[in-house]
Amino acid sequence: MSDIPGLLLLVEAFRMEEFEQWDIVTGVGLTALGVAAGRALETERPDRLVSDPYAEAFVAAADPPMPVPRRLADIAELPDVARDMWTSLSSYLGVRSRFFDRFLTTAAAGGIAQVVVAAAGLDTRAFRLDWPPGVELFEIDQARVLEFKDGVLGGLGARPRCARHVVPVDLRDDWPVALRDAGFDRGRATVWLAEGLLPFLPADAERLLFDRISHLSAPGSRLAVEHLAPSVRPIIEDPEYREAGRQLGVDIVELWHFEGKEDPGRPLAAAGWDVRSVTAPEVAVQYGRQLHGLMGRTVVHSRFVTAER
Ligand SMILES: C[S@@+](CC[C@H](N)C(=O)[O-])C[C@H]1O[C@@H](n2cnc3c(N)ncnc32)[C@H](O)[C@@H]1O
């Protein structure tokens, strides 16, 4: 008689080995905590562009290797390099979050009732944005990241403002099956978001991501992606940027994939998407904000790519 449970365990062990796992305080998971901290700081600013009432609680609940600020008062005491990193990061995240908030809510108001957030991390849009009735929102990320997030949100008694589905899967794995099993319907138009993700995917995984999204996108679907051009590389490899990463407790250069990347506009246009893009500094100016400091210099190379089918 075959030992089916044993076989399943073996398969699972291979899968764990194939795709590195992380949680909210290790590897790329820690970057999700970093951007949550940035949103917590942005939320406190009098001229805030977004308000994320849950961000501070994530930082408070985590036990990161380096102290992560959750209040503006926390950064006053930090060394110059860390203070510059956190203020410039939160300033950029205000711009980025508002741009993608508007993109998603405009799509939903226009009748797209299926939303997929790839690499959702500690994104709380399901809880903090106004969604029309009938919206189904899917959050894809690694299991331990989503478990941490749901633990904190559950502790706060937070309630989503749409039908929310968590999809714990690695984006290099067969995530379309996991998405379908969570209730995704490829016959309906979808709005997709990939924010803060592409640098962490190898080139082949990135291509596969766009192929799969295109395959799953019914006519009328939309997509928004944050893309950092390869010209950002000297900045990321600069000792100042490395040091800033160390203030968070990660080596960003180690996590970043530069090799063989192409402009996402190309595969998307080839797959029938009508692609547009705008630079992050251009969006910042529209919102009356000047990007500055380390992140300001970095996101000169950042574009918000949007597409419609
Ligand atoms: C910088 S955070 C951005 C999170 C979120 N989009 C936001 O802006 O708040 C990067 C996220 O990508 C996720 N991620 C990176 N590679 C992934 C992969 N292969 N599969 C699933 N999630 C991944 C990490 O777990 C992390 O939550």
The ligand as an SDF file (V2000), in Angstrom:
LIG
                    3D

 27 29  0  0  0  0  0  0  0  0999 V2000
    8.4540   45.7150   -0.3030 C   0  0  0  0  0  0  0  0  0  0  0  0
    7.2560   44.5380    0.2040 S   0  0  0  0  0  0  0  0  0  0  0  0
    5.8160   45.2520   -0.5910 C   0  0  0  0  0  0  0  0  0  0  0  0
    4.5430   44.7910    0.0340 C   0  0  0  0  0  0  0  0  0  0  0  0
    3.2850   45.5490   -0.4430 C   0  0  0  0  0  0  0  0  0  0  0  0
    3.1000   45.4370   -1.8690 N   0  0  0  0  0  0  0  0  0  0  0  0
    3.3320   46.9910   -0.0180 C   0  0  0  0  0  0  0  0  0  0  0  0
    3.6290   47.8550   -0.8430 O   0  0  0  0  0  0  0  0  0  0  0  0
    3.0880   47.2390    1.1600 O   0  0  0  0  0  0  0  0  0  0  0  0
    7.6350   43.1400   -0.8200 C   0  0  0  0  0  0  0  0  0  0  0  0
    6.6820   41.9840   -0.6200 C   0  0  0  0  0  0  0  0  0  0  0  0
    6.8980   41.0720   -1.6880 O   0  0  0  0  0  0  0  0  0  0  0  0
    6.6690   39.7800   -1.1960 C   0  0  0  0  0  0  0  0  0  0  0  0
    7.3130   38.8540   -2.1200 N   0  0  0  0  0  0  0  0  0  0  0  0
    8.5230   38.9940   -2.7070 C   0  0  0  0  0  0  0  0  0  0  0  0
    8.7980   37.9130   -3.4650 N   0  0  0  0  0  0  0  0  0  0  0  0
    7.7280   37.0880   -3.3550 C   0  0  0  0  0  0  0  0  0  0  0  0
    7.4080   35.8230   -3.8820 C   0  0  0  0  0  0  0  0  0  0  0  0
    8.2610   35.1690   -4.6710 N   0  0  0  0  0  0  0  0  0  0  0  0
    6.2250   35.2550   -3.5650 N   0  0  0  0  0  0  0  0  0  0  0  0
    5.3540   35.9050   -2.7400 C   0  0  0  0  0  0  0  0  0  0  0  0
    5.6010   37.1080   -2.2050 N   0  0  0  0  0  0  0  0  0  0  0  0
    6.7780   37.6990   -2.5020 C   0  0  0  0  0  0  0  0  0  0  0  0
    7.3070   39.8200    0.1830 C   0  0  0  0  0  0  0  0  0  0  0  0
    6.8830   38.7660    1.0150 O   0  0  0  0  0  0  0  0  0  0  0  0
    6.8680   41.1890    0.6620 C   0  0  0  0  0  0  0  0  0  0  0  0
    5.6420   41.1270    1.3430 O   0  0  0  0  0  0  0  0  0  0  0  0
  1  2  1  0
  2  3  1  0
  2 10  1  0
  3  4  1  0
  4  5  1  0
  5  6  1  0
  5  7  1  0
  7  8  2  0
  7  9  1  0
 10 11  1  0
 11 12  1  0
 11 26  1  0
 12 13  1  0
 13 14  1  0
 13 24  1  0
 14 15  1  0
 14 23  1  0
 15 16  2  0
 16 17  1  0
 17 18  1  0
 17 23  2  0
 18 19  1  0
 18 20  2  0
 20 21  1  0
 21 22  2  0
 22 23  1  0
 24 25  1  0
 24 26  1  0
 26 27  1  0
M  CHG  2   2   1   9  -1
M  END
$$$$
